């Protein structure tokens, strides 16, 4: 193997460095041009943050119009005679909210009228007077051509007593 002369190495290395430095030139490359002009397009200011409004607490209305949120509601009134029968077996349609059930038609068989109810999972169920619908113990009291009338039993928010309210499901055409 041939070895290089040390003097040749000493001359070659500085000469190559000098050539590399001379190639750089004064013009610069595209990156240098972009960096020098990029700041011209940028906005100088930043929008200030919006003013934070002070917190104003709401006073609790203790005049009895609202139920106290820190007192538990009564489970059921012992004095009231109206209470749902929670020991009876639940009907299948009591698992669905009334808003999700659709009254799609009715049929009569041996002087008994049945309502056809479409559930959210697209099954059709037959309902007659005396069946229950919805989570609020809704008892079917009448089946008409245009609607199904229900009597629901719910707890009053203020007193905790069970009260009766009417509801209906209209025919979907």
C-alpha positions as CSV (number, residue, x, y, z in Angstrom):
1,X,0.0,0.0,0.0
2,X,1.1,3.4,-0.8
3,X,1.2,5.9,2.0
4,X,0.6,9.6,1.4
5,X,3.4,12.0,2.0
6,X,2.7,14.0,5.2
7,X,3.5,17.2,3.4
8,X,0.9,16.4,0.8
9,X,-1.7,15.9,3.5
10,X,-0.7,19.2,5.1
11,X,-1.3,21.1,1.8
12,X,-4.4,19.2,0.7
13,X,-6.6,19.6,3.8
14,X,-6.3,23.5,4.0
15,X,-6.8,23.8,0.2
16,X,-10.0,21.8,0.3
17,X,-11.3,23.9,3.2
18,X,-10.5,27.1,1.3
19,X,-12.4,25.8,-1.7
20,X,-15.4,24.9,0.3
21,X,-15.5,28.4,2.0
22,X,-15.2,30.1,-1.4
23,X,-18.1,28.1,-2.9
24,X,-20.5,29.5,-0.3
25,X,-20.5,33.0,-1.9
26,X,-22.3,36.1,-0.8
27,X,-25.7,35.4,-2.4
28,X,-27.0,32.8,0.1
29,X,-29.5,30.1,-0.5
30,X,-33.3,30.0,-0.6
31,X,-33.5,29.3,3.1
32,X,-31.6,32.5,3.9
33,X,-33.8,34.5,1.6
34,X,-37.0,33.1,3.2
35,X,-35.8,33.7,6.7
36,X,-35.0,37.3,5.9
37,X,-38.4,38.0,4.4
38,X,-40.7,35.8,6.5
39,X,-41.0,38.3,9.3
40,X,-42.5,40.9,7.0
41,X,-45.7,38.9,6.5
42,X,-46.3,38.3,10.2
43,X,-48.6,40.4,12.3
44,X,-46.8,42.3,15.0
45,X,-49.5,42.3,17.7
46,X,-51.4,39.7,19.6
47,X,-55.1,40.3,20.5
48,X,-55.5,40.8,24.2
49,X,-57.5,38.2,26.2
50,X,-61.1,38.9,26.9
51,X,-61.9,40.5,30.2
52,X,-62.9,38.0,32.9
53,X,-66.2,39.0,34.5
54,X,-66.3,38.7,38.3
55,X,-68.2,35.7,39.8
56,X,-71.6,36.6,41.3
57,X,-73.1,33.8,43.4
58,X,-76.9,33.2,43.2
59,X,-78.7,33.4,46.5
60,X,-80.9,30.4,47.5
61,X,-84.6,31.3,47.5
62,X,-85.7,30.1,51.0
63,X,-89.3,31.3,50.7
64,X,-90.5,27.8,50.0
65,X,-91.0,28.0,46.2
66,X,-88.0,25.9,45.4
67,X,-87.1,22.6,47.0
68,X,-84.0,22.7,49.2
69,X,-81.3,21.0,47.1
70,X,-79.4,19.8,50.3
71,X,-82.4,18.0,51.8
72,X,-83.3,14.6,50.5
73,X,-86.7,14.1,49.0
74,X,-89.2,11.9,50.8
75,X,-89.3,8.5,49.3
76,X,-93.1,8.3,49.6
77,X,-95.8,9.9,51.6
78,X,-97.3,7.5,54.2
79,X,-100.4,9.8,54.5
80,X,-101.3,9.8,50.8
81,X,-103.4,7.0,49.4
82,X,-101.9,7.3,45.9
83,X,-98.8,5.1,45.5
84,X,-97.6,3.0,42.6
85,X,-97.7,-0.8,43.0
86,X,-94.0,-1.6,42.9
87,X,-94.5,-5.3,43.7
88,X,-96.3,-6.1,40.4
89,X,-94.4,-7.6,37.5
90,X,-93.2,-5.0,35.0
91,X,-94.5,-4.9,31.4
92,X,-92.0,-5.0,28.6
93,X,-92.8,-1.4,27.4
94,X,-92.1,0.1,30.8
95,X,-88.4,-0.1,30.0
96,X,-88.8,2.6,27.3
97,X,-89.4,6.4,27.8
98,X,-92.8,7.5,26.4
99,X,-91.0,9.8,23.9
100,X,-89.4,6.8,22.2
101,X,-92.6,4.8,21.7
102,X,-94.7,5.3,18.6
103,X,-98.4,4.6,18.2
104,X,-98.6,3.2,14.7
105,X,-102.1,1.7,14.6
106,X,-104.9,-0.2,16.3
107,X,-106.9,-3.3,15.8
108,X,-110.0,-4.9,17.4
109,X,-110.5,-8.5,18.2
110,X,-113.6,-9.8,20.0
111,X,-114.8,-6.4,21.3
112,X,-111.3,-5.6,22.7
113,X,-109.2,-2.8,21.1
114,X,-105.4,-3.2,20.9
115,X,-102.9,-0.4,20.1
116,X,-99.8,-1.3,18.1
117,X,-96.7,0.3,19.6
118,X,-93.4,0.5,17.7
119,X,-90.4,0.4,20.1
120,X,-86.9,2.0,19.4
121,X,-85.6,-1.4,18.4
122,X,-88.3,-1.6,15.6
123,X,-90.5,-4.3,17.1
124,X,-94.3,-4.0,17.2
125,X,-96.0,-4.7,20.6
126,X,-99.7,-5.0,21.3
127,X,-101.1,-2.9,24.2
128,X,-104.6,-3.0,25.7
129,X,-106.4,-0.9,28.3
130,X,-104.8,-1.9,31.7
131,X,-101.3,-2.4,30.4
132,X,-98.4,-0.2,31.6
133,X,-96.1,2.0,29.5
134,X,-93.0,4.1,30.3
135,X,-90.9,4.5,33.4
136,X,-93.5,6.5,35.4
137,X,-96.0,3.7,36.0
138,X,-98.2,4.8,33.0
139,X,-101.4,2.9,33.0
140,X,-103.3,2.8,29.7
141,X,-106.8,4.1,30.4
142,X,-108.1,4.5,26.8
143,X,-107.2,3.6,23.2
144,X,-108.7,6.0,20.6
145,X,-108.1,6.2,16.9
146,X,-105.8,9.2,17.3
147,X,-104.1,8.6,20.6
148,X,-103.5,6.4,23.6
149,X,-104.4,8.0,27.0
150,X,-102.2,7.2,30.0
151,X,-102.4,7.9,33.7
152,X,-98.9,8.3,35.2
153,X,-97.9,8.3,38.9
154,X,-94.9,10.5,39.7
155,X,-93.4,12.1,42.8
156,X,-94.0,15.8,43.4
157,X,-90.6,17.7,43.5
158,X,-91.7,19.9,46.4
159,X,-93.5,17.6,48.8
160,X,-92.3,14.2,47.7
161,X,-95.9,12.9,47.6
162,X,-97.1,10.8,44.7
163,X,-99.3,12.6,42.3
164,X,-101.3,11.6,39.2
165,X,-100.8,13.2,35.8
166,X,-102.2,12.4,32.4
167,X,-100.1,11.7,29.3
168,X,-100.8,10.5,25.8
169,X,-99.1,9.1,22.8
170,X,-100.4,10.4,19.5
171,X,-100.8,8.3,16.3
172,X,-97.8,8.5,14.0
173,X,-98.9,8.7,10.4
